[in-house]
């Protein structure tokens, strides 16, 4: 087997280049660990070697972390703990090498890669956008297992280290330098030369690593510099974790305990706690679901959007956006960030101006966070042009319509613009409910029409739902999917139907929440029950965020399509009729201040609801079961009806589109975890109480009868 490490000797210095054969990125495999072990032995034995430089041959990656496939082969916690102990020992050998080691970092330096860099004696990073450093293990339900919980705090300070470890956030090179995470930042062209020079100076003693992170304050007295202060830091960190996770994710708490053990009991205890916790977390149910989502999203990155041989996607030279409202401006804002010229059209100049201002606001936020430079901000903003006519749309090979959810309006806009477009141009509607085939009835070329359902706010929400009709050309689907990925979205393709997939399952969930209000549930208790289940916000908070008026329009469309099963609740109808629109109008289920910040439940809304201010106490579990099973069953119906291409699309769409709890994997993973028989029994009991609303989908009944699962239990990356 070809070696992953190549070694070049230059004037007494060993330049080691990592290039994992057959892989687009370097990852820490068992074979790579073994090669490093042999390399360290060679260096110890070869007295002519005065220093080592670690580099990567991959264009965008230094070392991107562990090989996740290894976790699937583990049989239990003892395997994972042994893996952690072995990795710790290997990096301790690196740290204790008799010669200095310089990490020359270009590209992603993540997880085990960053832990390896921490064990080096000097770190240089390139000032390139692709160079990021992070310990993202908590995002997979794990903690750093190769010494990261011990080395990082001692290098950059406790508070900064906890922020990195507990969130998994990426740190760019400039910030890494300011934190003391790297010793220097350089242009990629001179990385090798500078690394070699620094290795020489470290070897002859004329250079020492920078060990004082910038910004520690004039006095140098930090809260973390004494036991009492550290106890406050740990307590606040724990409170922050519980506030974000509600205790559903054990990894951040385990990482916190490992870091604390190192401070309280010394490094040896800290390393022992780290490996033990790593072992306990590896086979955990939460870890299994988060790893599933990792594999699922990676699989979607390679999915062209159609089965069989896929045509090449068109490059999008110019994007046309019809409608300069919140969604249209949001779509334009992410397109210009990818270098795409955008023509943004609306009916009058005031609306166009507001749309351009919306683009500017998104870019300005990135500038403020130093994610882009002032020059990049100005260049990207110049790519967005506004118009009240259709000038410039003839150059667009993709047009995305983002006007109000009204079929007649959408058809009129399509009729107006289509004659101006090239025959192979693609027309996409950003609708959340209206069937694309109905919109396409107005088209002379319905084969070039599809849906691109973005989620609000566009620049933050990760999912894009591409909707294909029976007539949509394959190359149009492939191009929409490829461009969605270019925009940084996780893309699923679904078949055309009212509400498609995500809106439909969300509506089932929201309708059931509304019926609980009909029966007297209180707003706060209902939202609290569903956040306790794991949703990021409760259903009524979400309705305020989306817009109560928008929810009313969606409910009407789906009621017409699916009949009584999707009938909106009396409560939601009444709130819509009252004129409340939610946060945007500062009047909804909750109170909002002038800046739109959410406050307490608005007590006056109870005057609108059936039953008035008198509310009844309901068990949280009953509210969870009804809302969640309404969503889960609707997802299964979408699978039965062929709206979904796969359960993977269904699970990813629910998690990344509407906030289904990631630690539960998605609706189909949830059924597997509960057991189809139990889910069907629960649905049948509910259907007896509420006839016609909870009749179990056929696929659920079939899995229950056959004792089958949606996903295999072993031997598959989605196990």
N, C-alpha and C positions, 0 to 999 in steps of 0.2 A: 504494500500500500504506500502511496506517495506521502512523503513527510509534509506536515503542516508548517514546520519551522525550517527556514534556510539561514545559514550562518556565514557571514563574511568577516574576515579579520582585516582590520585596518590599523596599522601602527600600534598594535597592542590592545586594540579595542574590538570587542565582538559585537557586530551589528546583526541582531536577530530579527528576522522578518517573519511575521505570522501570516500564513495564507492557507486557510483550511481548504483542501482540495474538494472540488465539486460543489461548493457552497457559495452563495452570493455574499455572505457575511461570515466573519469569524465568530465562532461560538465555542464555549468551553465544553469539549467532549472528553470522554474517558481517555481517548487516544491522545488528545492534545495535552492533557494533564500528565500522561506517561512520558510524552516527549519532553515536556518542561522538566520533569524529574531527572531524566537522563542528561539534559542540557546543564542543569545546575551541578550535577556530578562532574561533568567535563570541565566546567569553569573552575570548580574547586581544585581539580587535579592539575589544571594547566596554569602554571605560575606566570606564563608569558601574558596572560590576559589581565589587563589593568582596569577594565570597566566594560559595561554592557549597555547597549542601547536597544530597547524593544520598540519595533515599528510594525506597521501593518501594510500588506500589499493590496488590501481591498480599497476601492475608491472612496467609500463613504463610511467605513467602519474600522475602528481599532479592534476592540473585542466587544461584541454585543450581548454578552452574558451567557448564561448556562444553556445547554442543549435540553430543551423542555421534554424532548422525547425520552430522556433518561428517567424522568419522573414516572412516565407511564409504565416503565419496566419494573419499578420498585414494588416489592410485595408488602411493605409495611414501614412503620416508623423507624425500625432499627436500620434498614437500608439507607434511609434518608439521613439519619443521624451519622452513620458511618461515612456517607458521602461528604457531609459537612466537616467532620473531623479530619478527613483526608485532605480536603481543600484548605482547611486552616493550616495543617502541617506543611503543605506544599508552599503556601505563601509565606509561612514563617521561614522556610528555607531560603526563599527569595530575599526576604528582609535581612536575613543574617549572612548573606553571601559576603565573602571576604573583599569583594570589589563593589564599587558603586554601580547602581543600575538606574538608567534614565529612561523614563517612559516618554516616548515621542508620539503624542496622541493626535491623530487626525481622524475625524469621523466620530461615530457613536461609540462611547466608552461607557458601557452599561453593566449593571449587576456585577457578575463575577469579573468582568473586564475592569470596572472601576476598583473592585477590591484588589485586583492584581496591581493596578496603578498605585493604590494606596501603600502597597508593600514595597514599591520601588523607592529609591532614595531621592529622586528628583523628577518632577513632572513638567513637561512642556506641552502646551496645546496650541493648535492652529486657530487663527482668528477667522474661521470659516463657518458659515451657517450650519453645515452638517456636523460640526463638532459640538457634541453635547455630552454631559456627564450626568449620571443618575444611578440611583439604587432603586429600581422599579419593582422589587420583589413583592411588596405589599399588594401591588395591583394583580398579582397572581395568587394571593392568599398566603404568601411565604414571607420570610425575612431574609436579609443578607446572611449567608451561611458560611462565608469564607473569611470571617473576621471583620466584616464591614461595620458591625455594630460596635466594635471596640476601637478600630483604627480611626474611623472618620471623626468621632467626637474629639479625640485627642489632637487631631490635625486642625480642624476648623472651629472647634468650640461646640459645646453641648447644644445650644439652642439652634444653631444653623444645621448641625448634624441631625437633630430630631426632625426638623422640618423636611430635610431630604429623605430620611429613612421612613417617616410616617406617611408621607404623601407620594413618594416615588417621582417627584417632579424633576423635569429636565433642567439642567443648569448649563447655560451657554458659556463659552470660553472666557469672555470678559468678566462675567459675574464670578466664575470659578476662580479667576485670578484675584479679584477683590476679596473673595472669601478666604483665600489662602489654600484653596483646593489644588491649584496648580501654581508652579513657581514662576512660569513665564508664559506669555502668548506671543506667537510669531506667525509670519506669513507661511502658508504651506510650502512655498518654493524653497524656503531656507530651513525647514524643520530638521532635515537630516544633518546639515552642517552645524546648526546651533546645538543639536543634541550631542554630536560628537565633541564639540568644543567644551560643552558643560561637563561631559564625562571626563575629559582630560583634566579640567580644573578641579573637579571633585576628587579625582585620583591623586593629584599632587597637593591637595589641601588648600588651594587658593580660592575655593568657593564652598560655601555652605548653603544648604537649602534654606529658603525663607520660611520661617516657622511662626511668624506673627501675623495672623489675619488682619487685613486692614479694617478700620472702622471699629476698633474695640473701645474707642472713647479716650479722651485725654487722660483720665485717671488710671485707665487700665483695670479698674475694679468692675468686674462683671458680676451679675447675680449668680452666675454659675461657678464663681471662683471660691465658694465656701459651701460647706454642707447644708446650711440652712437655706441659702439661695438656691442650691440645686434641688432641694426638696420642693421648693415653690415651682421651679421649672418643670419638674416631673409631674407635679400635681396638675399644673395648668395644661401640660401636654396631654395628660390622661383625660382631662375634662374636654379638651378639644376633640380628641379621638371619639369619645362617647357621643359628643354633640353631632359629629359627622356620620358616625356609623351606627349609633344606637345599639352598640354591642353585637351587631350582626357579623362583624369581621374580626376574627381573633388575632390576625397577624399583627396589626399595629400595636395592640396591647402586649403581645409577646415580644415584639421588638423593643418596646419601651422597657420591659422588665430585663431584657438582656443588656441593654445599655446601662440601666441602673445598677445591675449586678456588677458590671465592670468598675463603676465608680465606687460602689460601697464595699466590694469584696476583693477588688483587684482584677487584673487582666485574665488570670487563669480561670477564676470563677466566671468572668464574663464570657470567655470563649466556650466554657462548658455549658453555660446557660444558652448561648446562641445555638450550639449544635443540638442540644436537647430540644429546644423549641422548634428548630428547623425540622427535626425528625417528627415531632408531634403534629406539625402543620401539614406536612407533605401529603399524608393520606386523608386529610380532613375533607368533608363534603364541600365546604366553601371553596377550598383550593381546587377541588375537582371541577367545580362549575366555572370558576374563573379561568382555569386552564382550558376548559372547553371553549369559552368565549374567545380566548387568545387564538386557538387553532381555527375556530370558525371564521373570525375576522381575517386571519391570514389566508384562509382558503378563498374567501370572497375577493381578496385582492387579486387572485389569479383567475377568477371566474369572469369570462368575457360577457356573460349575461344571457347566453343562449346555449342550448345543448348541441353537440356535434361540432363540426368544423366552423369556426367563426371567421367572417371576413375582417379585413383590417379596418380599424376605426378611422374616420376622417379626423384630421387635425382641425380644431376650431380656431379659425383665423379671426373672426369677429363674432361677438355674441350680441344678439338683439334681445332686449328685455322690455316687455310691454306691461306698463303699470309701474309707477315710481313710488308706490307705497312702501310700507314696512318690509314686505317680503321681496318686492322687486329691487329695492335698494340693497337689501341684504344679499340677494343673489349677485347683484353687480359688484358689491364690496368684496366678495370672495373671488370673483372672476378676475378683477383687476390685480389682485394679489398674485395671480398666476401669470400675469403678463398679457391677458386677453383684452383687446379693445372692446368696449361695451357701448352700445347705443341704447340709451334709457329713454323711453317714450311715455308721455302721459298727455292728458287732454288740455292742460294749460300750463303756462310757464311757472306758476307758483308751485304746482305739484312737482314739476320737473326739478325745480330748485330745491324743494324739500327732499326729493330723492337723492340728489347730488350731495346735499348736506348730510343725509344719512350715510352715504358712502364715506364721506369725509370723517364722520364721527367714529366709524369702525376703524378706519386707518389711523386716526388720531389716538385712539386707545392703544393700538399697537406701538405707535411712536412713543407714547407716554411710558409704556412698559419696556421701552428700549428693545422691542422685538424687530423694529425696522429703523433705518436712519431717516433723517430729515429729507435727504435726497430721494430715498426710496418712497417716502410718503408723497412727495411732490410728483414723482414720476408715475406712481400708481394712480393718483387722483386724476392726472391728466388723461389717463386711459378711459375715463368715464365721461362720455359726452351725452348731453341731453337734447331732446327735440320734442316738439308738439306735432310734427309731421312724421312721415315714414322715411325721411331722408336718411340714407346710409344703410337701410335695412336690406337693400339689394346685395350688400357685401357680406351679410351674415349667413353663415351656413348652419347656425343653430339659433332659433328664436324661442325664448321662454316667455310664455304669457303668465302674468301674475296679477290679473285683474280680479274684481270682486266675484264671489262664488255665485254666479248667476249664469245659467246655461245660455240664455238668449244673448247676453252680453259677450260671453266667451265665443259663441258662434259668429257674432257680428265682427269681432276683432279678427278672428281667423279669416273670414271672407275678405276683410279689408287688406290684410297684409300678404296673404298667400300669392296674389298675382305678381307681387314685387320680388318674390324670392326665386332663387334658382330651383330647378326641378329636383335637385338632390338635397336641398336644404331640409333641415329637420325642424318641425314645429312641436314644441313641448308645452303642455299646460301644467302649471303649478297649482293643480286643484287637489283638495283633500277628500272630496266626496263624489263629484260628478263623473259618471263613466266617460272614459276617453272616447269610446265609440260613439256616444251621443254628440260630443263636441266635434268629432271627425265627420259627422254627417254634413257639416257645412264645408268640408274640404273638397277641392278638386282632386287632390292627391292624398287620400286618407292613409295610404301606405307610409307616408312620411310623418304621420302624427302619432305622438305618444304622450305619456305623462311623466313629469319629473316633480315629484312631491317632496319639497324641502320642508324642514321643520324650523319652527321659530324659537329663538332668534337664529337666523341662518348661519351666522358666523361662529356660533357656539355649538349648535346641535350636530352630532356626528353622522346622522343617517340621511340617506337619499333613497327614496322609493321610486324606482322607474317602473312605469306601468305600460304594458304592451297589449295592444288589441290583437285580434286574430288576423288583421290585415297589415300590421306594422312590419316593415322590412327588417330583416336581420341586421343589415348594416346600420340602420337607424338605432336599433336597440344597442348594438355594440358601441356605437359612437357615444350615445348618451351615457352608458355605463363608464366608458373610458374617461369621458370628460368629468363625470362625477368623481371618479377617483383622483383625477388631476386637481380637482377642487378640494381634495383632502377628505372626501366623504367615504364612509362605509356604505356600499351600494347593494341593495337587494332588488331583484326584478320580480314583479308579480304580474299576474294576468288581470285583465280589466274586469271590474265589477263595481257596483256602488260602494263607495267607502274603501275600495281596494282591500288592504289588509290592516294597516296600523290604525286608520281612522275607525274602521269597523270594530275592531276588538276594544279600542278605547271607548267607543260609544256604548258598547255593551256594559262595560265597567261603570261608566258615568251614569247610564240610565239606572243601573241597580243602586248606585249611591243616591240618585234622586228619589227612587222608590222608598229607600230607607228614611229619607226626609219626609216623604208622604206619611210614613208610619210613626213619625214623631221623634226620630233620632235627632240629636243636637249636632250642629255644624262642627263644633270643636271636637266632640267625641268621635264623630265619623272620620274626620281628617286624621285624628290621632291614631285611630285603629289601623288605618291603612299605612301610615308612616311607620307604625310599630311592625307591620308586616314586612316593610322594607322599601316601599315606594319613597322617592325623594320628597314628594309633597303629597298631601291628601287630595282627593278628587275635587273637592270644592275650591281649595286653593288653586288647583290646576285650572279649573274652569274660569276663575277670576283672571288667571294669567293669560289663558288663550283668548278670552273674551266671551262673556255670556251670550252676547248676540251671535257670535260665530258659532258657539255651541248649539244655539237654537236653530240656526240655519242647517247645520250638519244633521241635527236630530230630525228635522223635517224631511231632508232628502232620504235618510236611511229608513225612516218610518214608511215613506212612500214605496221604497224598494222592498222592504222585508215584512211589512205589515205589523200586526199587534206585538210581535216579539220585540220589535225595536221601537215601540211607541214611547215617546218621551214621558217622563213622570209629570204628574200634576204640579209638583213643586217647581221643576225646571221651567215648565210652560208659564207658570205664574211669575217667576223671577224675570224671564225674558220679557213678558208683557209689561212688567213694571218699569222697564226702561233701564234697568241696571246693566252695565256692560262690563264690570269688573275693574281691574286695576287701571286700565287705560282711561276710564271715566271716573276713577277714584270713588266708585260706588259699586259694591258687589256683595258677596257674602261676608267680606271683611272690610274694615275701615282702612283708608289710605290717606297719607298726608299729601301736601302739595307736590312733593317730589315722587310720589307714587310708592312710598315705602309702606309695607303692609303692617297693620296694627292688629287689634283684637277683632273678634267677630262683631259684625254690625248688628246690634240687637234689634234694630228696626226691620231687618229682613224677615224676622219671624212673623211680623204682622202680615206679610205677603203669603206665607206658607200655610198649607192645610194644617189645622190644629193650633195655629197661632203660636203664642209664646210658651204654651205648655208643652214641654218636651218630655219624652219618656226615656228611661235608662235602658240601654240595650247592651248585651254582652259584646265586647270587642271582637271575640272570635266569630260570632254570628255575622257581624258586619263584614269582617274580612272574608269569610267563606263565601258569602253571597256575591260580593263584588269581584273577588278573584276568580271564582268558578264561572261567573258570567263571561269574563274575559277569556279564560282558558277554553271553555266550551266553544266560544266564537272562533278562537284560533283553530280549533280542531275542525269546525265546520268549514273554515276557509281552506284547510288542507283537503277535506273531503271533496270540496267543489272545484279543486284545481286552481284556486286563486294563488296559492303558494306552490312554488316549485319543489320545496323541500322543508323539512322541519328545521333545518339549520337556518334558512332564511327567516322562518317564523320566530325562532328564538332570538336571533340577532336583531331582527326588526323590532320586537317587543322591548328588548333591553335598551337598545340605542335610540329608538324612536320615541317611546312613550314611558320609559323609566321603570319597566318591570325589574324587580330587584336582581342585580347581577349575581349575587351570591346564590340565587335560586336557579340561574341558568337560562330561564325563559319558560314560556308556558308548557312546551313539550317536555323539557327537562324536568319541570315541576311535576308533571303527570307521572313520569318514570320514577321520580323520587317518592311520590306518594303511593304509587301503584295504581294502574288503570282501574282495577276492580273497586278500590276505595273511592276514587274520583267518580266513577259511574254510580256507585251507591249514594254518594252525597248528592250528585245531580238529580238522581231519581227521587230522593226524599224532598229536595227543593221543588222539583217539578210537581210533586203531589200537593205541596202548599201553594205553588204559584203555577197553575196549569199552563203549559205552552211556552214558558220562559226558559226552562232548564232541561228540555229533552236532550239526553246525551247524544253527541255526534256519533255517527256510525263507526268511525275509526276508533273512538274510545271504547265503544261496546265490543268491537272486534278484538282489540288488545286485551280487554278484560276477560273475554271468553277464552282466548287462546293463551292467556298469561304471557303476552308479548310486550315488548318495550318499543319505544321509538328509536332508541339508540342501543347498540350492543353494549354489553357490560365489560368486555375485555377485547384486547387486540385491535383497537381502533382509536385514532386520535380524538374521536368524539365520545369515548367511553367515559 
